[in-house]
Amino acid sequence: MKYIMAFGIFLMSYLHLLAQPEYARNSLSLVALKFDGRHDNIILSQFPSLQPPEKFYFNPLKEPIIVLSGSKRPVNEELPELLQYIPPDNIKKWLEDKKVAQQILATWFNRQPDGSFNVDVLKQRGLYNANDNDFLAASASKRGESALMDMGLKLVNQSYVLVYDFFDVMTMDEYYDNKSVASKDRISNGYKAKVKSYLFRLDFSEEVATQFFNNYWTSAGDKDLALKARAFEQANFKWIHVANQRVESEATQYNANQIAGLKKQKTNEELIRNLLADVMEKVTPQMEAGNDAFRVKAMVSSVHPISSKIGKKEGLSLDNRYFVYENRQKKDGTIYKKRIAVVKVMKVAENRQVTSGKSESSEFYKIFGGKVDNMGMYLEQKNDAGLNLFLGYALDGMTGYTGRMDYFISKFMGGLVPAGKSGKGLSSLLVYVEGAYDSKKYTDLDEDPFEFTRVSLGIGKDIYPFSGLYFEPYLGYGIEFTNWTIEDEKLSFETEYAEGGLRLGLHISAGVQLMGSYKYSYLFPTKVKNESTGVTDTYDNYDDFFKDRSKAGFTAGLRFMF
């Protein structure tokens, strides 16, 4: 029995290593560049309070602002603004001058006032980073928990710094001035900003780590402590440029004299903190999309339902999208990953503690793809915008060319679901805005066809009874209008309606679905306005004017997911 258990642990560890590139928590430090920019002082006064998302270890810096006042941004201004990035070598030099690497390593190795190091933080982070598979593998080894502590050392090589460059910062008054907005239309106050950010990784490879421990490591009481401490402070560590990002952000509020305005207005400092948080929220998905090391990966631990040992610790939230992969091997021995399915989160585990080997699992529901198993398949984070675009045609009732934009509001509802509880009832919940156009003659007497325009908005929920097939009940409210000119009179028709129905979708691919829908509309009285006299009359039956337009209708088309 002992040998069977040992073999089982070995096999699990082997599959774990074969199946996926190992995910470990990255650490992030935040830096801002200070040129002589407009409003730099108020933005950068709040910058030290900014923190990265919880999925990162945070290495705060004592000096997070690199002051470059009096310097001009070293960019090629002949290029379009989108391409005017600061050369990475310039930023590397600034990071070296400010000894940012020393500040980060001082956190990792818990540097003391006397210059000595210890491994307390390294051990703590190594244990916290470990998952159940790591725990089982370590338990099977002679060193046990010590092996988990050692994992902290490899995390040091995943230390990143995100450098912010704020530009074109303006208040809403300045924005209104630039756009020549009339006084009556100046309804908001606050700030707008553009931000370019630069992501760098500290090079702490095995070679660098060896040099660090040989030349700079020192413990309390060592006779050469002062000498090595001075050498560490004077050392130059290398930075690796990873990526650039660009976002635009704003933090505004309605003026107090507006209907929607708060009587107690937020202060400038509060608005700036909101702006900084918004920038961080927008930059993070860009970093994750462009860098494999930033995307969460984890083994599929079970399949009824699809589950994995990740959760709050990895920043998981309701309706996050993940791809399920399986590593396969070509005839020449090359390993490649094949996508098996697409899943979304419906239950987030509370795993923000050191693993004991029995962590709770997060659960997922499948929206597309083949059979998922837990014999080597793994999940990888694939962010989506939560937007869908439908293009189609309504075949009956209110006919016409139809376009619809859906947005999954479920992405913001994770806070309503306690950790460890299923959020299936709120998953794939969406709001939609739909517009349509139709041109149609109703009698032979019509010289020109009527041109109908309609718009509606509502709420729906995608429900997946089977992989790749879903149905969506929905409710909404809309308005349709058209005009008719007879002799010298122009009549305007306007009809409001409540709509409800069922959409049925079939995935053609991970991001494209064939969709049909049935809709019933309850029409409210039609208002007919004579534009010449200004008189408006109300009629109960829309069909008196436009036969069969009040019938239930069918729509068919394609929906694209982004």
Rosetta blueprint (number, residue, H / E / L):
1 M L
2 K H
3 Y H
4 I H
5 M H
6 A H
7 F H
8 G H
9 I H
10 F H
11 L H
12 M H
13 S H
14 Y H
15 L H
16 H H
17 L H
18 L H
19 A H
20 Q L
21 P L
22 E L
23 Y L
24 A L
25 R L
26 N L
27 S E
28 L E
29 S E
30 L E
31 V E
32 A E
33 L E
34 K E
35 F L
36 D L
37 G L
38 R L
39 H L
40 D H
41 N H
42 I H
43 I H
44 L H
45 S H
46 Q H
47 F H
48 P H
49 S H
50 L L
51 Q L
52 P L
53 P L
54 E L
55 K L
56 F L
57 Y E
58 F E
59 N L
60 P L
61 L L
62 K L
63 E L
64 P L
65 I E
66 I E
67 V E
68 L L
69 S L
70 G L
71 S L
72 K L
73 R L
74 P L
75 V L
76 N L
77 E L
78 E L
79 L L
80 P L
81 E H
82 L H
83 L H
84 Q L
85 Y L
86 I L
87 P L
88 P H
89 D H
90 N H
91 I H
92 K H
93 K H
94 W H
95 L H
96 E H
97 D H
98 K L
99 K L
100 V H
101 A H
102 Q H
103 Q H
104 I H
105 L H
106 A H
107 T H
108 W H
109 F L
110 N L
111 R L
112 Q L
113 P L
114 D L
115 G L
116 S L
117 F L
118 N L
119 V L
120 D H
121 V H
122 L H
123 K H
124 Q H
125 R H
126 G H
127 L H
128 Y H
129 N H
130 A L
131 N L
132 D H
133 N H
134 D H
135 F H
136 L H
137 A H
138 A H
139 S H
140 A L
141 S L
142 K L
143 R L
144 G L
145 E H
146 S H
147 A H
148 L H
149 M H
150 D H
151 M H
152 G H
153 L H
154 K H
155 L H
156 V H
157 N L
158 Q L
159 S E
160 Y E
161 V E
162 L E
163 V E
164 Y E
165 D E
166 F E
167 F E
168 D E
169 V E
170 M E
171 T E
172 M H
173 D H
174 E H
175 Y H
176 Y H
177 D H
178 N H
179 K H
180 S L
181 V L
182 A L
183 S H
184 K H
185 D H
186 R L
187 I L
188 S E
189 N E
190 G E
191 Y E
192 K E
193 A E
194 K E
195 V E
196 K E
197 S E
198 Y E
199 L E
200 F E
201 R E
202 L E
203 D L
204 F L
205 S L
206 E H
207 E H
208 V H
209 A H
210 T H
211 Q H
212 F H
213 F H
214 N H
215 N H
216 Y L
217 W L
218 T L
219 S L
220 A L
221 G L
222 D L
223 K L
224 D L
225 L H
226 A H
227 L H
228 K H
229 A H
230 R H
231 A H
232 F H
233 E H
234 Q H
235 A L
236 N L
237 F L
238 K L
239 W E
240 I E
241 H E
242 V E
243 A E
244 N E
245 Q E
246 R E
247 V E
248 E E
249 S E
250 E E
251 A E
252 T E
253 Q E
254 Y E
255 N L
256 A L
257 N L
258 Q L
259 I L
260 A L
261 G L
262 L L
263 K L
264 K L
265 Q L
266 K L
267 T L
268 N H
269 E H
270 E H
271 L H
272 I H
273 R H
274 N H
275 L H
276 L H
277 A H
278 D H
279 V H
280 M H
281 E H
282 K H
283 V H
284 T H
285 P H
286 Q H
287 M H
288 E H
289 A H
290 G H
291 N L
292 D H
293 A H
294 F H
295 R L
296 V L
297 K E
298 A E
299 M E
300 V E
301 S E
302 S E
303 V E
304 H L
305 P L
306 I E
307 S E
308 S E
309 K L
310 I L
311 G E
312 K H
313 K H
314 E H
315 G L
316 L L
317 S L
318 L L
319 D L
320 N L
321 R E
322 Y E
323 F E
324 V E
325 Y E
326 E E
327 N E
328 R E
329 Q E
330 K L
331 K L
332 D L
333 G L
334 T L
335 I E
336 Y E
337 K E
338 K E
339 R E
340 I E
341 A E
342 V E
343 V E
344 K E
345 V E
346 M E
347 K E
348 V L
349 A E
350 E L
351 N L
352 R L
353 Q L
354 V L
355 T L
356 S L
357 G L
358 K L
359 S L
360 E L
361 S L
362 S E
363 E E
364 F E
365 Y E
366 K E
367 I E
368 F E
369 G E
370 G L
371 K L
372 V L
373 D L
374 N L
375 M L
376 G L
377 M L
378 Y E
379 L E
380 E E
381 Q E
382 K L
383 N L
384 D L
385 A L
386 G L
387 L E
388 N E
389 L E
390 F E
391 L E
392 G E
393 Y E
394 A E
395 L L
396 D L
397 G L
398 M L
399 T L
400 G E
401 Y E
402 T E
403 G E
404 R E
405 M E
406 D E
407 Y E
408 F E
409 I H
410 S H
411 K H
412 F H
413 M L
414 G H
415 G H
416 L H
417 V L
418 P L
419 A L
420 G L
421 K L
422 S E
423 G L
424 K L
425 G L
426 L L
427 S L
428 S L
429 L E
430 L E
431 V E
432 Y E
433 V E
434 E E
435 G E
436 A E
437 Y E
438 D E
439 S E
440 K E
441 K L
442 Y L
443 T L
444 D L
445 L L
446 D L
447 E L
448 D L
449 P L
450 F E
451 E E
452 F E
453 T E
454 R E
455 V E
456 S E
457 L E
458 G E
459 I E
460 G E
461 K E
462 D L
463 I E
464 Y E
465 P E
466 F E
467 S L
468 G L
469 L E
470 Y E
471 F E
472 E E
473 P E
474 Y E
475 L E
476 G E
477 Y E
478 G E
479 I E
480 E E
481 F E
482 T E
483 N E
484 W E
485 T E
486 I E
487 E L
488 D L
489 E E
490 K E
491 L E
492 S E
493 F E
494 E E
495 T E
496 E E
497 Y E
498 A E
499 E E
500 G E
501 G E
502 L E
503 R E
504 L E
505 G E
506 L E
507 H E
508 I E
509 S E
510 A L
511 G L
512 V E
513 Q E
514 L E
515 M E
516 G E
517 S E
518 Y E
519 K E
520 Y E
521 S E
522 Y E
523 L E
524 F L
525 P L
526 T E
527 K E
528 V E
529 K E
530 N E
531 E L
532 S L
533 T L
534 G L
535 V L
536 T E
537 D E
538 T E
539 Y E
540 D L
541 N L
542 Y H
543 D H
544 D H
545 F L
546 F L
547 K L
548 D L
549 R L
550 S L
551 K L
552 A L
553 G E
554 F E
555 T E
556 A E
557 G E
558 L E
559 R E
560 F E
561 M E
562 F L
